[in-house]
């Protein structure tokens, strides 16, 4: 099976895979609604706009000195957001380029909200707008609490344009009820459209996830988790996680497969209890229970430091039903533990309908993981040691290891 993931990772056998750095096929963006319409209102010196493309919210915004005969002018294109007074609003766009046949030049761009009845952003508080001296393809944005002006927009200022016009192109104009800009969407991006399984086998729900000010996925360790249905029955299998834990929690669960109605589960978690008194919370537990007694595997990995030190780590667990040793554990491409115990090879992971994959939580209201889980992969076969190394090498530069 191919997950269309590129040439640098092992793709054969993938049944679940996401990568938040893949913004084309996997991490489409934080859920949001773009309220920007195709008809902003112009104000200031004479100007007009042309909608170039509705799907990408691309506009040509024009300001002109022709009517008043000066050599400088400004025009703002704004949206009425008075309905959101007192709420946090973010406006963002990409400045593409400018063109003036009469020699005028774009001096600067203001983006933000107006004060009172004014439409010139320069009369607003400096906290109410941002100034850009743009280069091509530059991202611009402003966010804040909407005040009494009720207008939020983009203003272009032209210099050295005696009796001429300046046309500036902006794309991906986005207006959202957020404290930060998110990835562009023309309309609404739902909680099941933001993060995609590249194996195309599961719909991922990120209702309970958090996002940073850069609109990146994170887990707060308190109540964050993401879910996906998981009805695949796994015998031989491999689980792979890139993770960074940012604070101490007892029993942090990066990943669990669980059927809450029957109690059957597979999970691995970080034990923060310093079980052998070495000063390191150095145990990675793997646990499974199919209605009987649980099995646990405890690889000793103290050489990799304390789990909550905000260091990136690559972890792979493999389980074979036929070959001894039955379970293997790898950290940063190295084999750190192998277990050969009666019963380990006979338990199925997952048992059909009713199972879910929980990321960042055990799935029963505890064990929340604090940190980041940018890459999760599940295979329906045992990865070899060389394949584990291949996957590790494919991403270690990205995580500066």
Secondary structure as the mmCIF struct_conf table of DSSP 4:
data_model
#
loop_
_struct_conf.conf_type_id
_struct_conf.id
_struct_conf.beg_label_comp_id
_struct_conf.beg_label_asym_id
_struct_conf.beg_label_seq_id
_struct_conf.end_label_comp_id
_struct_conf.end_label_asym_id
_struct_conf.end_label_seq_id
BEND BEND1 UNK A 4 UNK A 4
TURN_TY1_P TURN_TY1_P1 UNK A 7 UNK A 8
BEND BEND2 UNK A 9 UNK A 9
TURN_TY1_P TURN_TY1_P2 UNK A 12 UNK A 13
STRN STRN1 UNK A 14 UNK A 19
TURN_TY1_P TURN_TY1_P3 UNK A 20 UNK A 21
TURN_TY1_P TURN_TY1_P4 UNK A 23 UNK A 26
STRN STRN2 UNK A 27 UNK A 27
STRN STRN3 UNK A 32 UNK A 33
BEND BEND3 UNK A 38 UNK A 38
HELX_LH_PP_P HELX_LH_PP_P1 UNK A 40 UNK A 40
STRN STRN4 UNK A 41 UNK A 44
BEND BEND4 UNK A 45 UNK A 46
STRN STRN5 UNK A 49 UNK A 53
TURN_TY1_P TURN_TY1_P5 UNK A 54 UNK A 57
STRN STRN6 UNK A 58 UNK A 64
BEND BEND5 UNK A 65 UNK A 65
TURN_TY1_P TURN_TY1_P6 UNK A 66 UNK A 68
BEND BEND6 UNK A 71 UNK A 71
STRN STRN7 UNK A 73 UNK A 80
HELX_RH_3T_P HELX_RH_3T_P1 UNK A 82 UNK A 84
TURN_TY1_P TURN_TY1_P7 UNK A 85 UNK A 86
BEND BEND7 UNK A 87 UNK A 87
STRN STRN8 UNK A 88 UNK A 99
TURN_TY1_P TURN_TY1_P8 UNK A 101 UNK A 102
BEND BEND8 UNK A 103 UNK A 103
STRN STRN9 UNK A 105 UNK A 113
TURN_TY1_P TURN_TY1_P9 UNK A 116 UNK A 117
HELX_RH_3T_P HELX_RH_3T_P2 UNK A 121 UNK A 123
BEND BEND9 UNK A 124 UNK A 124
HELX_RH_3T_P HELX_RH_3T_P3 UNK A 126 UNK A 128
STRN STRN10 UNK A 129 UNK A 132
TURN_TY1_P TURN_TY1_P10 UNK A 136 UNK A 137
STRN STRN11 UNK A 138 UNK A 145
BEND BEND10 UNK A 148 UNK A 149
STRN STRN12 UNK A 151 UNK A 159
BEND BEND11 UNK A 160 UNK A 160
TURN_TY1_P TURN_TY1_P11 UNK A 162 UNK A 163
STRN STRN13 UNK A 165 UNK A 176
BEND BEND12 UNK A 177 UNK A 180
BEND BEND13 UNK A 186 UNK A 187
STRN STRN14 UNK A 188 UNK A 189
TURN_TY1_P TURN_TY1_P12 UNK A 191 UNK A 193
BEND BEND14 UNK A 194 UNK A 194
STRN STRN15 UNK A 195 UNK A 196
TURN_TY1_P TURN_TY1_P13 UNK A 198 UNK A 199
BEND BEND15 UNK A 200 UNK A 200
STRN STRN16 UNK A 203 UNK A 203
STRN STRN17 UNK A 204 UNK A 205
TURN_TY1_P TURN_TY1_P14 UNK A 207 UNK A 208
STRN STRN18 UNK A 210 UNK A 211
TURN_TY1_P TURN_TY1_P15 UNK A 213 UNK A 214
BEND BEND16 UNK A 215 UNK A 215
STRN STRN19 UNK A 217 UNK A 220
BEND BEND17 UNK A 221 UNK A 223
STRN STRN20 UNK A 226 UNK A 229
STRN STRN21 UNK A 234 UNK A 234
BEND BEND18 UNK A 235 UNK A 236
STRN STRN22 UNK A 237 UNK A 245
BEND BEND19 UNK A 247 UNK A 247
BEND BEND20 UNK A 250 UNK A 251
STRN STRN23 UNK A 252 UNK A 259
TURN_TY1_P TURN_TY1_P16 UNK A 260 UNK A 263
STRN STRN24 UNK A 264 UNK A 271
BEND BEND21 UNK A 273 UNK A 273
TURN_TY1_P TURN_TY1_P17 UNK A 275 UNK A 276
BEND BEND22 UNK A 277 UNK A 280
STRN STRN25 UNK A 283 UNK A 289
BEND BEND23 UNK A 290 UNK A 292
STRN STRN26 UNK A 295 UNK A 300
HELX_RH_3T_P HELX_RH_3T_P4 UNK A 302 UNK A 304
TURN_TY1_P TURN_TY1_P18 UNK A 307 UNK A 308
BEND BEND24 UNK A 309 UNK A 309
STRN STRN27 UNK A 313 UNK A 319
BEND BEND25 UNK A 321 UNK A 325
STRN STRN28 UNK A 327 UNK A 331
TURN_TY1_P TURN_TY1_P19 UNK A 332 UNK A 333
STRN STRN29 UNK A 334 UNK A 339
TURN_TY1_P TURN_TY1_P20 UNK A 342 UNK A 346
STRN STRN30 UNK A 349 UNK A 349
BEND BEND26 UNK A 352 UNK A 352
TURN_TY1_P TURN_TY1_P21 UNK A 353 UNK A 354
STRN STRN31 UNK A 356 UNK A 359
BEND BEND27 UNK A 360 UNK A 361
BEND BEND28 UNK A 363 UNK A 365
STRN STRN32 UNK A 370 UNK A 379
BEND BEND29 UNK A 380 UNK A 381
HELX_LH_PP_P HELX_LH_PP_P2 UNK A 382 UNK A 384
HELX_RH_AL_P HELX_RH_AL_P1 UNK A 385 UNK A 395
TURN_TY1_P TURN_TY1_P22 UNK A 396 UNK A 400
#
